[in-house]
Amino acid sequence: MYGFKCIFLMKSRNPLISMGVLCFLSARRKAQFKKAWRDAPLYPGDPLVFAANVTLDEATAHPALLVSERGRRVTWQETCQDLPSSTQRFSSIPCVLGQLRINSGRAYWEVEVGDMQSWDLGICRDNVTRKGAFIMSPQNGFWAIRLYDGDYWALTSPETSLPLRERPLKVGIFLNYEAGDVSFYNMTDGSHIFTFPQNTFCGVLRPLFRLWSSDSGSLTICSAEGECTDVIHKPTLQVK
């Protein structure tokens, strides 16, 4: 009966009515698809993957990055802060790590990227190089994807081009430590972006975030409840 009514309305002579019904059905189908996708196990037959409570570790943030008070948003600023030197802090590449340390099990989090033009998202080993020049690749302990100047890449070696059907406004990151799987999803349309070839992880892994320039805007980590709002504050000079 519902389908019959929809067909009847879409054949209406009034184009506004037809367009409204089409938009309603499209939004309804997308909402149903996203709910089914979110509720489904990441791997067939496995338990559901629960969202991790990821916040940013201010002590690791490059001096050009501002971390919000609740640790869920990072923003680029033009002038680097005068912060104490620390072995934990990235000094050459504007990165920041998540507080979450993973050495077993599964974890999932979402990051709102909005209309930013450049960013890197993924995971890395806790003991990666943070000083001087280095290349982000699995060989160096980084598993990440990148948006740069409108093009998407997986940071394999060499890099892999990622042709996406729809620009993601929010990216989902899925990690299965024992299986050696890292996958990325476009949470705007629920599509798969990339899965790195199977790895054998050892040691602690942490969420990774990178900004590129003052045009990058902000990256915001969504809470486990799905909220993506936060406020910015200037970090203290205390070394954690």
N, C-alpha and C positions, 0 to 999 in steps of 0.2 A: 504493500500500500504506500509505504514511504517512497519507494523507488518510482511508482506511478505518478505520485504527486510532483516529484522532482522533475520528471520528464515533461509533464504537462506545463509546469512553470517555466522550464527552460525553453519551451516552444512558444512562450508568450510573445505577443506582438510588441510588448513594451521592452525595449532593449535594456532599460535600467533594471527591471525585474529580473530578466534573464541573467544579466551580469551579476547582480546581487546573489542569486542562487548559486551561480558558478563559483563565486568567491567563497560563499558559505561552505559549499561542498568541498572545495579545495582545502580550506582551512580545517574542516572537520576531518578529512582524510589524513591530512598531515599530522593533526593532533593524535588521531588513533594510531597512526604508524609510529610516531615518536613514543607513545605510551607503550605499545607492544614491544618496540625495540629496547626501551629502557628496562622493561620488566623481564625481558628474556635473559637467560644465562649467557655470559660471554662465550663460553665453550659448551657445546651440546652435552647435556647430562651432568654438568657441574653445577654447584650451588651458585646463587647470585653473587655478583661482585658488589660489595658495598662501597659507597663513596668514602674516601679518606678525608680527614680533617686537615687540609694542607694550609699552612701559613708560611710566610717568608721569614728567612733567617737574616735579620738586619746586619748581623756581624759579618756576613759573607758578601754584602752588597758593594758593588763598585761605587766609588765616591760620587759618580755622576747620577746615581739612582736614589730616588726618594722612596722610602717604604712607609706605607700608611700605618696609622696607630694600631689597628687590629691585625696588621701584617698580611692583608689580603690583596693589596694593590701596590704596584711599583710604577713609578713615573720617572721619565728622563728629565733632567734639568740642565740648563746651559752651562752653569758653572759648577765645577767639582767642589764638593765639600772638603774642608780641611779636617780629615779624620785621622786618628792614630793608625800607624802601620800595624798590620795584623797578618799572620800567616793564613788566616781564614778568608780574608777579603780578596776578591778579584781586583786586580790593579790595572790590567791592560785591556781586557774585554769587558764591556758593561753587562755583567751577569749577576744574578743573585740565586741562591739555592733555597729550597723549601726546608722547613724545620723537620719534616717527616724523614725518618731513616728507615729504609726497607731492606731487610735481609731474608725475608721469607714471605710466602703467601701472595695475595693479590691486592692490588690497590687501584683506585680509579678517582680521578678528579677532573674538573672542568675549568677552563680558563676563558674568560671573555676577552676577545681581541678587538671587537668592534670594527671600525674602519681604518685601523692602523695599516701603514704601508710596509713595515718591516718588523720582524720579531723572530725569535727562536724559542721553541718549547720542546721539552722532553725530560729525560732523566740523565744522570751521570753518576759515576762512582764518587764516593765521598772523598777519595784521595786524589782527585784529578788536579792537574797543574792549574794554579790560579794566578801565577805571575809570568810575565814575559809573553812571547808569541807562542801560540799553539793552534793546532787544527782540531776542530770538533769532528770526531769520527768514532765509530765503535772501537777501533784499534787504540784510541786514546781515552776510552772510557766514557764517550758521549753517545747517546742515542736520541736524536732530536730531528725535528722538521723545521723548515725555515720559510718565511715569507720575506722576499727582498725585491723591492721595486716592481711589485705586481706578479712576481713569479714564485711558485712554491717548489721547494726542494726537500728531499730527504737527505740528511747528512751522512750518507754512506760514503764509501771510498772506491771510485769517484762518486760525486753527488748524483742523485737520481731525480730527474724532473717529475713533477707531480701535476698532471693536468686535472683540475677539479671542475666538476659540473657547476658548482655553486660556491661562491665565496663564503667561507665560514666566518660567522660572527662570534662563535663560541667553539672551542676545540675540546674534545674529550680525550683523555690519555689513560690508557689501560695497561697495567703491568701484571704479568704472571711470573713471579720470580723463579719458581721451580721449573716451569715450562720454558723459560728463557724467551718469553714473548713480550714485545712492546708494540702496542697498536695505537693509532691515532684515528679519531673520528670527527667528522663535521657534524656538530650538534645542531646546525641550522637546518639541515635536511636529513640527518641521520645516516649519511653515507660514510663508507670507509675511505680514509685518506691513504694510510700506508701502514704496513706491518714490517718491522725489521726482520731479516732472516734470523732464524732461531739462534739464540746465544746461550752460553753457559755462564751465568752470572756468578761472581764470587765477591764477597765483601758487601759493604753497605751501599745502597743506591739512594739517590735523593732527587726530588723534582728540580728541574732546571728552567730558568727564565732569562731571556736576553732581550734588551732593547738596542736599537741601532742609532737613532738620532733624535733631535728635538721634534721631528715630525712623527715620531712613533706613538706619542700619546701614552696610554697606560695599559698595563695588563692587570686584569682583576681575577683573582681566584674565587670561584663560586664556593659558598659554604656547602656542607653536606646536605643542607636543606634546600639548596638550589639558588640562594640569594647571591647577587653579584654586586653589592654596594659596599662602599667603604669611604673613609676619609684619609687625607694625606697629612702627615706631619713631618717636620724635619727631624731626622734621627739624632739621638744623643751622641756625644763624643766618647761615651764609655765603650771600652772594648769588652765584648762578652766572651 
